[in-house]
Amino acid sequence: MMSRLMVLLVSCGLLVGCEKKAEEAANTEAPKVEAPEIKTDKGVDLEKKVIKLGALNDESGPAAAIGKPYALGKRILAEQVNAGGSGLLPEGWTIELVERDHGYNPQKSVQAYNEIKEDVLYITTSFGTPNTLPLLKSLERDTMIAQPASLSSKMAENKLTPPAGPAYIFEAMRGMDHAVRMAGGADKVKAGIVYQQDDYGQDGIHGWEAAAEAHGVEVVSKQTIAPGQKDFAAVVSALKDAGATHVLLTVLPSATGPILGTAAQLQYAPVFYGSTPSWTDRFFEPEVIPGAVFANFYLLSGLPYWGEDLPGMKPFLEAYEKYGKEKSGPDSYILLSYIQGLQGLEAIKKAIEAKDLTREGVVSQLNSMDAFNAQGLIEPMNLTKVPYIVSTKTRLLKPKMEEKSWEVVDAYEAPEKYTAE
């Protein structure tokens, strides 16, 4: 009897022991799976801390004079981050650019977007309004930010195409304000405009005409051109024949130089105002164009100029010296692209801190930025409301050709006649 009891107890002990070991084995074989520390979806290698950003550039089309330095601006910024110690992203994180050249062709822009859309977190450059507009439905479907190399009001209407500065329409209005003050009254101004037949040009004409109406100025000549146009004799002759005293140029640099040169040949000397994209720093080179043709030229802009005494200029110039100087001389579009890149990196940094580095997470952080100033390089920018009006403040600059720099003629201000709705 005792033997049978002992066998029974031993059997029970073995059974309990086996069950315990089986339970321990089960616990060992199926550990609790914890969620990743940072949530991600597209374009992020969390283990290696690599973020892929797309760039749709124009390095071969009619705007290549702007497009090439613009592409370089993002490359300089990526090199600066990847070298470490910049503070722009948490230490250890790096950027990989996935670039395509669409040559300022909307169809090629769509094709390039489709090639890279699954591989990138967002598009850090989408060059030109005409090349970004066809992407809008895809951007919405893919929750993809595309930072446009454009200050068009059309871009500012969309949550996923945040502008890098005040829209061209505000530049045009500020130009008219200055014209009236400079001339000594609205009755002394006869306004003219040369503008491209695209959204950039539409911003120019809308702002110019709205401000003219508010001031009581007559617009006596409106001339349209196409990107890449070569001959401007008829355009300048029409302005001269109409007696235009103050002319806005909402054009690309490839048109600015020939227009001013043709005006000089025709002995026509109005005051010229140029929207931001009308200028390239190559104009400072006398072998490109005689500096004298810019005697009556003012640049309208909401952005800094190269070397300006601003808090963020020193780190930018240091990065340029290390990573860009051998590839290009100083160019304001390198700086503008760099500033736009800082906007995106700030959203990424905030998304990492919030542990949500998905596309949706980055959009959310972008739209939380209410006073972004690119380390002091720009006036504070508000990205919390869509349509975006990040700022209405622009200024007037006059080129100092021999010094290859600028004189600030009018400081940052909103247009006199602008009223927010």
C-alpha positions as CSV (number, residue, x, y, z in Angstrom):
1,M,0.0,0.0,0.0
2,M,2.8,2.4,1.0
3,S,4.6,1.5,-2.3
4,R,1.6,2.3,-4.4
5,L,1.2,5.7,-2.5
6,M,4.8,6.6,-3.1
7,V,4.5,5.8,-6.8
8,L,1.4,8.0,-7.0
9,L,3.1,10.9,-5.3
10,V,6.2,10.6,-7.4
11,S,4.1,10.5,-10.6
12,C,2.2,13.6,-9.5
13,G,5.4,15.3,-8.7
14,L,6.8,14.5,-12.1
15,L,3.6,15.6,-13.7
16,V,3.7,19.0,-11.9
17,G,7.3,19.4,-12.8
18,C,6.7,18.6,-16.4
19,E,3.9,21.0,-16.6
20,K,6.0,23.7,-15.0
21,K,8.9,23.0,-17.4
22,A,6.5,23.1,-20.3
23,E,5.1,26.4,-19.1
24,E,8.6,27.8,-18.7
25,A,9.5,26.5,-22.2
26,A,6.4,28.1,-23.6
27,N,7.3,31.4,-22.0
28,T,10.9,31.1,-23.4
29,E,9.7,30.2,-26.9
30,A,7.1,33.0,-27.2
31,P,8.4,36.1,-25.5
32,K,6.1,39.2,-25.4
33,V,6.5,41.2,-28.6
34,E,6.9,44.9,-27.8
35,A,5.9,47.7,-30.3
36,P,8.8,49.6,-32.0
37,E,10.1,52.6,-30.0
38,I,9.3,54.8,-33.0
39,K,6.4,54.1,-35.4
40,T,7.3,54.2,-39.1
41,D,5.9,53.4,-42.6
42,K,7.7,54.5,-45.8
43,G,11.2,55.8,-46.4
44,V,12.7,55.1,-42.9
45,D,15.2,52.4,-41.9
46,L,14.7,52.5,-38.1
47,E,17.5,50.1,-37.3
48,K,20.1,52.1,-39.3
49,K,18.4,55.5,-38.6
50,V,18.4,56.4,-42.3
51,I,15.6,58.6,-43.7
52,K,15.1,58.7,-47.5
53,L,13.8,61.9,-49.0
54,G,12.8,62.4,-52.6
55,A,13.8,65.3,-54.8
56,L,12.2,66.2,-58.2
57,N,14.6,68.7,-59.7
58,D,15.0,70.7,-62.9
59,E,18.7,70.5,-63.9
60,S,18.2,70.3,-67.6
61,G,15.1,72.4,-68.5
62,P,14.3,76.1,-69.0
63,A,14.6,76.8,-65.3
64,A,17.9,75.0,-64.8
65,A,19.7,78.3,-63.9
66,I,17.6,78.2,-60.7
67,G,17.1,74.4,-60.6
68,K,20.8,73.4,-60.4
69,P,21.6,75.6,-57.3
70,Y,18.3,74.6,-55.8
71,A,19.2,70.9,-56.0
72,L,22.6,71.7,-54.5
73,G,21.0,73.4,-51.5
74,K,19.4,70.1,-50.4
75,R,22.6,68.1,-51.0
76,I,24.6,70.5,-48.8
77,L,22.0,70.2,-46.0
78,A,22.1,66.3,-46.2
79,E,25.9,66.3,-46.1
80,Q,25.7,68.6,-43.0
81,V,23.3,66.3,-41.2
82,N,25.2,63.2,-42.2
83,A,28.5,64.6,-40.9
84,G,27.0,64.6,-37.4
85,G,26.9,67.3,-34.7
86,S,24.6,69.7,-36.6
87,G,21.8,69.4,-34.1
88,L,19.3,69.5,-37.0
89,L,18.2,65.8,-36.2
90,P,18.8,63.7,-33.2
91,E,22.4,62.4,-33.3
92,G,22.9,59.2,-35.3
93,W,20.1,59.9,-37.8
94,T,21.1,60.5,-41.5
95,I,19.5,61.6,-44.7
96,E,19.6,59.8,-48.1
97,L,18.4,61.8,-51.1
98,V,16.6,59.9,-53.9
99,E,16.8,62.4,-56.8
100,R,15.3,62.7,-60.3
101,D,15.6,65.4,-63.0
102,H,12.2,66.1,-64.7
103,G,13.6,69.0,-66.9
104,Y,10.6,71.2,-66.0
105,N,8.3,68.8,-67.8
106,P,5.0,68.0,-65.9
107,Q,4.7,64.5,-67.5
108,K,8.3,63.6,-66.5
109,S,7.6,64.9,-63.0
110,V,4.6,62.5,-62.7
111,Q,6.8,59.6,-64.0
112,A,9.6,60.5,-61.6
113,Y,7.2,60.7,-58.6
114,N,5.8,57.2,-59.4
115,E,9.3,55.8,-59.6
116,I,10.3,56.9,-56.0
117,K,7.0,57.3,-54.1
118,E,7.3,53.9,-52.3
119,D,10.9,54.5,-51.2
120,V,10.7,58.0,-49.5
121,L,9.2,59.6,-46.5
122,Y,8.4,62.8,-48.4
123,I,9.5,64.9,-51.3
124,T,11.9,67.6,-50.2
125,T,12.0,69.4,-53.5
126,S,9.2,69.5,-56.2
127,F,10.6,72.0,-58.6
128,G,8.1,74.4,-60.2
129,T,4.3,74.9,-59.8
130,P,3.5,73.4,-63.3
131,N,5.4,70.2,-62.3
132,T,3.8,69.9,-58.9
133,L,0.2,70.6,-59.7
134,P,-0.2,67.2,-61.6
135,L,1.0,65.4,-58.4
136,L,-1.7,66.8,-56.0
137,K,-4.1,63.8,-56.2
138,S,-1.3,61.3,-55.8
139,L,0.1,63.3,-52.8
140,E,-3.3,63.2,-51.2
141,R,-3.6,59.4,-51.8
142,D,-0.1,58.7,-50.5
143,T,-0.2,61.3,-47.6
144,M,3.0,62.6,-49.1
145,I,4.4,66.1,-48.4
146,A,6.0,67.7,-51.5
147,Q,7.9,70.8,-50.6
148,P,7.5,73.0,-53.7
149,A,10.3,75.1,-55.1
150,S,7.6,77.7,-55.7
151,L,6.0,80.5,-53.7
152,S,2.8,80.2,-55.7
153,S,-0.5,80.9,-53.9
154,K,-1.8,77.8,-55.7
155,M,0.7,75.6,-53.8
156,A,-0.3,77.2,-50.5
157,E,-3.9,76.0,-51.0
158,N,-2.9,72.4,-50.3
159,K,-1.9,70.9,-47.0
160,L,0.8,68.7,-48.5
161,T,2.6,71.5,-50.5
162,P,3.8,73.9,-47.8
163,P,5.5,77.1,-49.0
164,A,8.9,78.2,-47.9
165,G,8.0,81.9,-47.8
166,P,5.4,84.6,-48.6
167,A,3.5,84.1,-51.8
168,Y,4.4,86.0,-55.0
169,I,1.1,87.9,-54.7
170,F,2.4,89.8,-51.6
171,E,5.6,90.6,-53.4
172,A,3.7,92.2,-56.2
173,M,1.5,94.3,-53.8
174,R,4.6,95.6,-52.0
175,G,6.1,96.6,-55.4
176,M,3.0,98.7,-56.1
177,D,3.2,100.3,-52.6
178,H,6.8,101.3,-53.3
179,A,6.0,102.6,-56.8
180,V,3.3,105.0,-55.4
181,R,5.6,106.3,-52.6
182,M,8.6,106.6,-54.9
183,A,6.7,108.5,-57.6
184,G,5.0,110.9,-55.1
185,G,1.4,109.7,-55.7
186,A,-0.8,107.3,-57.5
187,D,-1.5,109.8,-60.3
188,K,2.2,109.8,-61.2
189,V,2.4,106.0,-61.8
190,K,1.5,104.2,-65.0
191,A,1.9,100.5,-64.2
192,G,3.1,97.8,-66.6
193,I,3.7,94.1,-66.1
194,V,5.5,91.2,-67.9
195,Y,4.4,87.8,-66.5
196,Q,4.6,84.1,-67.4
197,Q,1.5,82.2,-68.5
198,D,1.4,80.0,-65.4
199,D,0.4,80.1,-61.8
200,Y,3.6,82.1,-60.9
201,G,2.6,84.7,-63.4
202,Q,-1.0,84.7,-62.2
203,D,0.1,85.5,-58.7
204,G,2.1,88.5,-60.1
205,I,-0.8,89.9,-62.2
206,H,-3.4,89.4,-59.4
207,G,-1.3,91.1,-56.8
208,W,-0.2,93.9,-59.1
209,E,-3.7,94.7,-60.3
210,A,-5.3,94.4,-56.8
211,A,-2.8,96.8,-55.3
212,A,-3.1,99.1,-58.3
213,E,-6.9,99.3,-57.9
214,A,-6.6,99.9,-54.2
215,H,-4.1,102.8,-54.8
216,G,-6.0,104.1,-57.8
217,V,-3.2,103.4,-60.3
218,E,-3.9,102.6,-63.9
219,V,-2.3,99.5,-65.4
220,V,-1.5,100.6,-68.9
221,S,0.3,97.5,-70.3
222,K,0.1,93.8,-69.5
223,Q,2.5,91.5,-71.4
224,T,2.5,87.7,-71.3
225,I,5.5,85.5,-72.1
226,A,6.3,81.8,-72.2
227,P,9.1,80.1,-70.2
228,G,12.1,79.8,-72.5
229,Q,11.0,82.7,-74.8
230,K,14.0,84.4,-76.5
231,D,12.8,87.6,-78.2
232,F,11.4,90.4,-76.1
233,A,11.5,93.3,-78.5
234,A,7.7,93.4,-79.0
235,V,7.1,93.1,-75.3
236,V,9.4,96.0,-74.3
237,S,8.2,98.1,-77.2
238,A,4.6,97.7,-76.0
239,L,5.5,98.8,-72.5
240,K,7.4,101.8,-73.9
241,D,4.6,102.8,-76.2
242,A,2.1,102.6,-73.4
243,G,4.2,104.9,-71.3
244,A,4.6,102.4,-68.4
245,T,6.7,104.1,-65.7
246,H,6.9,101.2,-63.2
247,V,7.0,97.6,-64.5
248,L,6.7,94.3,-62.6
249,L,8.7,91.3,-63.9
250,T,7.1,88.0,-62.8
251,V,9.4,86.0,-65.0
252,L,12.5,83.7,-64.8
253,P,16.1,84.9,-65.0
254,S,16.3,83.7,-68.6
255,A,13.8,86.5,-69.4
256,T,14.9,89.2,-66.9
257,G,18.3,89.8,-68.5
258,P,17.0,90.0,-72.1
259,I,14.1,92.3,-71.1
260,L,16.4,94.7,-69.3
261,G,19.0,94.5,-72.1
262,T,16.3,95.2,-74.7
263,A,15.0,98.1,-72.7
264,A,18.5,99.7,-72.5
265,Q,18.8,99.3,-76.3
266,L,15.5,101.0,-76.8
267,Q,16.5,103.8,-74.4
268,Y,13.5,102.9,-72.2
269,A,14.2,103.3,-68.5
270,P,11.2,102.7,-66.2
271,V,11.5,101.4,-62.7
272,F,11.6,97.6,-62.8
273,Y,10.5,95.4,-60.0
274,G,11.4,91.7,-60.0
275,S,9.6,88.8,-58.2
276,T,11.9,86.5,-56.3
277,P,12.4,84.0,-59.2
278,S,13.3,86.8,-61.7
279,W,16.8,87.1,-60.2
280,T,19.9,84.9,-60.2
281,D,23.1,85.8,-58.5
282,R,24.9,85.1,-61.8
283,F,23.7,88.6,-62.7
284,F,26.4,89.9,-60.4
285,E,29.0,88.6,-62.9
286,P,29.7,91.4,-65.5
287,E,30.5,88.8,-68.2
288,V,26.9,87.5,-67.9
289,I,25.2,90.9,-68.2
290,P,26.3,94.5,-67.8
291,G,25.6,95.7,-64.3
292,A,24.3,99.0,-65.7
293,V,21.1,97.5,-66.9
294,F,20.1,97.0,-63.2
295,A,20.3,100.7,-62.3
296,N,16.5,100.9,-62.0
297,F,15.9,97.4,-60.8
298,Y,14.5,96.3,-57.4
299,L,14.0,92.8,-56.1
300,L,10.8,91.9,-54.2
301,S,11.4,89.1,-51.7
302,G,10.5,87.7,-48.3
303,L,13.8,85.8,-48.0
304,P,17.4,86.6,-46.9
305,Y,20.3,87.3,-49.3
306,W,23.6,85.6,-49.4
307,G,25.9,86.6,-46.4
308,E,23.3,88.7,-44.7
309,D,24.0,89.3,-41.0
310,L,21.5,86.8,-39.5
311,P,21.8,84.2,-36.7
312,G,21.6,81.2,-39.0
313,M,23.9,82.5,-41.8
314,K,27.2,81.3,-40.2
315,P,26.3,77.6,-40.0
316,F,24.9,77.7,-43.5
317,L,28.0,79.4,-45.0
318,E,30.2,76.9,-43.1
319,A,28.2,74.0,-44.6
320,Y,28.5,75.6,-48.1
321,E,32.3,76.0,-47.7
322,K,32.6,72.3,-46.9
323,Y,30.1,70.7,-49.2
324,G,29.1,73.1,-51.9
325,K,31.8,75.6,-52.8
326,E,33.6,73.3,-55.3
327,K,30.3,72.7,-57.1
328,S,28.9,76.3,-57.4
329,G,29.6,79.9,-56.6
330,P,27.4,81.7,-54.1
331,D,23.7,81.6,-55.3
332,S,20.6,82.7,-53.5
333,Y,18.7,79.6,-54.6
334,I,21.2,77.4,-52.7
335,L,20.2,79.3,-49.6
336,L,16.5,79.2,-50.3
337,S,16.6,75.4,-50.9
338,Y,18.6,75.0,-47.7
339,I,16.0,77.0,-45.8
340,Q,13.2,74.9,-47.2
341,G,15.1,71.8,-46.2
342,L,15.4,73.1,-42.6
343,Q,11.6,73.3,-42.5
344,G,11.2,69.7,-43.3
345,L,14.0,68.6,-40.9
346,E,12.3,70.5,-38.1
347,A,9.1,68.4,-38.8
348,I,11.1,65.2,-38.8
349,K,12.9,66.0,-35.6
350,K,9.6,66.7,-33.9
351,A,8.1,63.5,-35.3
352,I,11.1,61.5,-33.9
353,E,10.6,63.1,-30.5
354,A,6.8,62.2,-30.7
355,K,7.8,58.6,-31.7
356,D,5.7,58.8,-34.9
357,L,7.9,59.0,-38.0
358,T,5.2,58.0,-40.4
359,R,4.1,60.2,-43.2
360,E,1.0,61.2,-41.3
361,G,3.2,61.8,-38.2
362,V,5.4,64.2,-40.1
363,V,2.4,66.1,-41.6
364,S,1.0,66.5,-38.1
365,Q,4.3,67.9,-36.8
366,L,4.6,70.3,-39.8
367,N,1.2,71.7,-39.1
368,S,2.1,72.3,-35.4
369,M,4.8,74.8,-36.4
370,D,3.6,78.3,-35.7
371,A,6.8,80.3,-35.6
372,F,9.4,78.5,-37.7
373,N,12.3,80.8,-38.6
374,A,14.9,78.5,-40.0
375,Q,17.4,79.3,-37.2
376,G,16.8,83.0,-37.6
377,L,17.3,83.1,-41.4
378,I,13.7,84.2,-42.1
379,E,10.8,86.0,-40.6
380,P,8.7,83.7,-38.4
381,M,6.5,81.4,-40.4
382,N,3.1,80.0,-39.4
383,L,2.2,76.5,-40.8
384,T,-0.8,75.7,-38.6
385,K,-3.6,76.8,-41.0
386,V,-4.5,75.7,-44.5
387,P,-4.7,77.4,-47.0
388,Y,-1.2,78.5,-45.8
389,I,-0.5,82.2,-45.4
390,V,2.9,81.6,-43.8
391,S,3.7,85.3,-43.8
392,T,2.6,88.4,-45.7
393,K,5.8,90.3,-45.0
394,T,8.2,91.0,-47.9
395,R,10.8,93.7,-48.6
396,L,12.6,95.6,-51.4
397,L,16.3,95.0,-52.2
398,K,18.5,96.9,-54.6
399,P,21.5,95.2,-56.1
400,K,24.9,96.6,-55.4
401,M,26.6,95.2,-58.5
402,E,30.2,95.9,-57.7
403,E,29.9,94.5,-54.1
404,K,27.8,91.5,-55.3
405,S,25.4,92.2,-52.5
406,W,22.2,94.1,-51.6
407,E,20.9,97.3,-50.1
408,V,17.7,97.0,-48.1
409,V,15.5,99.7,-49.5
410,D,12.3,98.8,-47.7
411,A,12.2,96.5,-44.6
412,Y,9.9,93.6,-44.1
413,E,6.3,94.8,-44.1
414,A,2.9,93.5,-45.2
415,P,1.3,95.2,-48.2
416,E,-0.3,98.5,-47.3
417,K,-3.7,97.6,-48.8
418,Y,-3.8,94.0,-47.8
419,T,-6.5,92.9,-45.5
420,A,-6.8,89.3,-44.3
421,E,-10.2,87.8,-44.9
